């Protein structure tokens, strides 16, 4: 919403600084919760009348751990902030680290509680309020005060504070989910045995998402080029955030259906839900990417930044990994087979890092978008070849078909992204028709195989 207003006042350097700093904070973001959301979800589903006691203890433990975690982030940012922003290093550290220490644990618990409780109205209203504050401050600090990249961080800090205020009454006053700091070590160890194997998996997911910007910085790629890449990467993040409501809404349904272990109907519904989400993602990303050049023309009022639209196509299409990935992870998480999840994400993340180090010096910074796409596809589909998953799987999910369809969709939109508006309009109409026909055929096939 704010992009057409703020982009004329931003440079590729601003985007470069913001991309690198955010990448460092995000890379270690999942370490803060120590994967304990797995314990919280399982407790909520399996013990709906007693979950609050466990959640309060988890909240207390994570709050204590956050002190150590924040100190680590301070050290990382002190040495990782680009030279172009060294004069604002202390301010950037404060704006990024104080929310981690003061607000993040409450935010994590609130998000999980309202997601699992299926209270979409509160989530929507809270998101609207926070989004309004962030957008308004972005416009004020960047377009009016001319603060450049600092405007983003001021706005994010304020948004985190507003989120905490909105969560306080619901979580602490109404639900009485105050943290408990008197903990039994035996109980904490039992949680960590389940949760810690998830940490490499979750950290790898975020490293895969942002490692390209870190590697571009480490390889001394000019900050202007990192800024261009960050613009494209942001559009992937925008799509992930926009589709996050779909993911949040589907997770409780997955868990409740998986709880019906002996129900053939529930098993079929899990597959139908997965296929529906995958088809929806493919249609949405294809339409968005087909019109990406025009979207950039409207939202990005900066000629230097508009050149990133083709990279944005590749990064947005990479988001198609998520529905098939969710099907595997939700099943293994519910069955508490989290010890092998790291094989999915860590291999994908390490492959992405290795390919970036090998190819960026030779082919330039743009190749990072394609290595990211390949790594996300690895994450989305590798889980179907895990022994732990295959022994639990009751129905076929045809990962090869969905993978080939995703590659075909990327090739299509990348090839036709530069054609005329008239031709794109015709292609969009054809795509809608094919989508409707494909949905009908898929539904028929599912009925025949169920």
N, C-alpha and C positions, 0 to 999 in steps of 0.2 A: 504493500500500500504506500509506503514512504519512498520507495525507490525512485520514482520519477522526480521527486522533490529533492532528495539528498544526493543522487549520483552526479549532478552537475558540480557539486561542491566537494567531490571526493576524487582522489587520484589512485592510480594503480599501486602506488606506495602505501596509501592508506589501507587498501584491501590486503596488501602483502603483510603489513604489520599485524592487522587484525587476524588474518589467517594463521600466521605462525603462533601468535600468543594463544589464540583459541585452541589451536591444535595441541599445544603442550598441556593445557588444562583438561581438554577432553580426553586426551590419550590415557590419562590416569584416572578419569572420572569414575569408572566402575569399581576401582579399588576401594573407594570410600565405603561402599556398602558391603564389601567382602563377600558378595554373592548371596547375602542372607535373605534377599527377596525370595529365593527358592524356599527357604524355611517358612517364611511368612505366608507365601501362597499356599503351600501344602497344609499349614496349620489352619488357615482360613477355610479351606475346602473340606478337610477331614474332621476338624473340630470347631464347627461354627459357633458353638456356645462358649468355648474356652480360649479362643484365639487371642483375645485382648491381653491376657496375662503373658503369653509368649511375646506378643508384639511389643509390649512395654519393656520387657527385658532386652529384646533385640535393639530397641530404640536407645536404651541406656548404654548398651555396649558399643553401638556404632557411634554414639555421641562422644564417648571417651576416645575411641579410635580416631575420630575426626580431628582431634587436636594434633596427633602425630602426623596424620595424613596431610593436614594443612601446612605443617612445617616443611614437609617434603616438597609440596607444590611451591612454596616460597623459594626454596633453594633452586628448583628447576627453572622457575621463571627468572630468577636473578641472573642466571647464566644463559638462559635461552632467548631472552627478549632481543630482537634485532637491533643493530647499531643505530638505525634511523629513529628508534624510540627510546634510546638509553636515557635521554634527559627526563623522560616520564616514567622511568622504571619503578620507582617507589609507589607512585600513584597507580600504575597498572597492577602491581602486586596486590595492593590494598583492595582495589576494585574487584579483582578476581578471587582473592583468597578469603576475604571476610564473609561473603555469602556462603562459601564452602563450610566455614566454621560455624556460622550462626543459623543459617537457613536450610541448608541442603538436606539434612537428616529429616526435618519436619516435612519438607517438600516431597521427599521420597516416600515417606510413610503415608502422607495424604493422597498422593497419586495412586498408590497401590490400594489403599482402602476404598477410595471412591470408584476405582476401576472394578475391583472385585465385588463391590456392593451394587454395581450397575446403577450408578447415580449420574447419568450423563448431563442432567440439567446443571448441577452444581459445577461439574467439570467445565462445561461450556461457558457458564457465566464467569467463572474464575479466569478461564483462559482469555475471555473477551476483555475483562478488566485489566489483566496484566498486559495483554497485547496492546490495549489502548494506551497504557502508560508508556510502554516501550516505544511504540510508534511515535507518540507525541514528543517524547524526549529526544528520539533520534532526529526528528525534524527540527526541534528547537536547538539542540546542541550542534548539529552538523550544518543545517541550512542557515540558521540565524546567528549562532555564536561562532561558527566557522572553526569548530574544534577538531575536525577531521576524524581520525580513527578513535580518538578519545570519546567522542560522542556515543559510539556504540557501547563502550564499557560503562559509561555513566548510566546509560539507559538500562543496560542489563542489570547493573547493581540495584537500581531503583525498582525494576521489575521483580527481582528476587525478594526485596523487602516488602513490596505490596503483596506478593504471593504468601509470604509468611504471615502477614497480618490477616489475610483472608482465611488461611488455614487454621489459625490459632483457635478461634472459637469452635470450629467444627471438630477439630482433632483433640484439643486439650480440655475444652470446657464441656462440650456436648458428649463426646465419645469417651472422655477421661483416659486418653491414651498417653498419659504422662510417662516419661522414661523412668525405669527402675534401675538404679545404679548398684544395688546390692545383688551381686550375681554369684551363682555357683559355677566354679570353673569346670566341673564335670559336665554341666548342661551346656556351657559355651563350647566345650570341645566337641560335644555331640552335634551341635549346629554346624560347626566349622568343618566337620568331616563330610557333611553333605554339601555345604556351600562353597568351600574353597576350591574344589575341582571345577566349579563354574567360573571362578574368577579369571583364569587364563582364557577361557572361552569368551567371556564378556569383554575383557580387556582387548583381546585379539579383534573382536568385532569393531571396537572403536578405533583401535590402531589402524585397522584396515581402512576405515573411513577417513582418517586424517593423516596417516603416515606419509602420504604423498607430499603434503605441504611441508612436513618436517624434513623429509629427504631433499626436497628442492632447496630448503634453507641450508642444510648441511653440505650440499654439493655446490653451494655458492651461486646458485642460479640468481640472476638479477631480481631484486625485490619487485620490480615492475612486472616481470613475467609471473612471479608468484602471485601478484595481485590479480592478474588476468585469470590465472588458474583458480584462484579463490572465488572469483565471481561465478565461474562455472560450477565450482563445487558447492557454492551456496544454493544454487538452484536444485541440486540434489538434496540438500538439507531441507529446502522449502517443501519439496515433494514428500520427503520422509515425514516432516512435521504435519503436513496436510493429511497424509494417509495414516498418521499415528492414531487418530480417533478410531479408524477402522480396525487397526491392530488391537487397541485397547478394548474395543467393544467385543472383538471375537475371542480374546483370551479366556474370559470366564466361561463362554460357551464350550470352548475346547475342554477346559478342565471338568466341567459338569458332564459332558459327554464321555470323556475318558474315564470318569468315575463309574460309569455303567459298563464295567469290564465284560460282563456276560451278555450284553445286548447287541445283537447283530444290527438292529436298527440304528443304535447309537454309533456303531462303527461306520456304517454307511453315511450317516450324517456328518461325521468328521471328514470323510473324504469329499463329500459334496460341498461342505463349507470351504475346504482347501481349494478345490477346483474353481469354485465361484470367485473366491478372492483372487486367485491367479489370473483368471480371465478378466476380472475387473481391473487389476493392475496393468495387464498388458494393453487393454483398450485405452485406459487413462494415460499411460506413459506414451503410447504411440501418438495419440492425438496431441498431447502437449508438445512432444518433440517435433512433430510435423510442422507445428506453428511456432517453433522456438525462435526463429529469426524475427518474426513479427512481434512476439512477446518481448524480446530484448529491445526491439525498436520502440515499444511503448513504455517499458519499465526502466530501461537503462538509458538515460539521457546523457551519454558520454561515449564519444566515438571510440576512444581507446579501450573502453570496457566492453563495447558491443561485439568486438571480435571474438569473444569467448563463447558465442552461442553454440558452435559446433562441439566444443568440449562439453558444454552443458548437456547436449543431446546424449552423449555417451554415458555421462555420469547419472543422468536421470533414468536412462534405460537399465542401468545396473540395479536399480531399486526393485526390479522384477524378481530378484532372488527371494524376497521376503516371504510370500505365502508358502512356498514349498519348504522353506527353512523353518517356518513356524510349526508346520505339521510334525517335523522330526523332533524339534526341541521340546515342544509341549508334551509329546508322548514320553520322551526320555526323562524329562523333568518330573512328570507325574509319577512315573514308575521308579523315581529316585535312582536312575542310571546315569547320573551326571558325571561320573568319573571318566567317561569317554568323549564328552562334548568338546573338550579341548582339541581333539583330533580334527574336528570340522573347521573350527575357526583359526586355530594356531597355524595349521598348514596353509590356509588361505592367506593369513596375514604375513607369514614369513615369505611365502611365494611372491606376494606383492612387493614387499620390501626388497627382496633379491632382484626381481625384475626391474624395479625402479633404479636401483644402484647400477645395474648393468646397462640399461637402455637409455636412461635420461642423458648421460654424457655423450651418447652416440646419436640419438634421434631427437633430443631436445625435450623441453618440459611437457609438450602436448602428449607425449606417449604415456604419461602418468594416468591420463583418463582411461586409456585402453587397458593398462595393467590393473587398474581399479575394477573395471568391468569384469575382467577375467577372474579376479580374485573373488568378487561377489558371487559370480556364477559357481565357483568352486564351493563357496560357503553354502549356497542355496541347495546344491545337489549332491555334495559328497556324503552327506549324512545318510542317504538312502543305500549306501554301500557298507555302512557300519554293521558289523555282526549283531551288536546289541539292538539295533533298530530292526533288522531283518527278522530276528527271532520274535519280536513283539508285533510286527506288522501283520494285520489280518487281511488287508486288501491291497491290490497294486495301485500305485500312484503315477505310473508312466513318466518318470522324471526325464527320460530321453526325449519324449515328445515335447514336453514343455520347454526344455532347454533349446531344442532346435527351433521351436516357434519364437523364442525370445531372440535368438541370433537373427532369424529372418526379419523380425520386427525392427531390430536395430539397423540392419542393412537397408531396409526400406526407408526408414525415416532419415537416415544419414544421407542417402542418395537423393531424396526428394525434398530435403529441407530448403533448398535454394530455388525451387521452381516458383512459378507465378502464383499469385493469390487465387486466381480463377481455377488453376489446376488443383491447387490444394483443397479448394472447396469441393471439387468433384471427388477427389480422393477421400475426403472426409465423409462424404455421403456414401461412397462405396464401402468404406471401413465400417460405418454403422450397419449397413446391410449385411456385410459378412459377419459382423459380431452377433447380430440377431440370429442369423442362420447357424453359426457355430454354436451358440448357446443352446439352440433347439436340438442340434445333433448330439451335443455333449450330454444333454439331459436324457435323450433317448438311449445313448450308449450306457450311461450309468444305470438306467433301469434294467437294461438287458443283462448287465454284468453283476448286478446286486442280487 
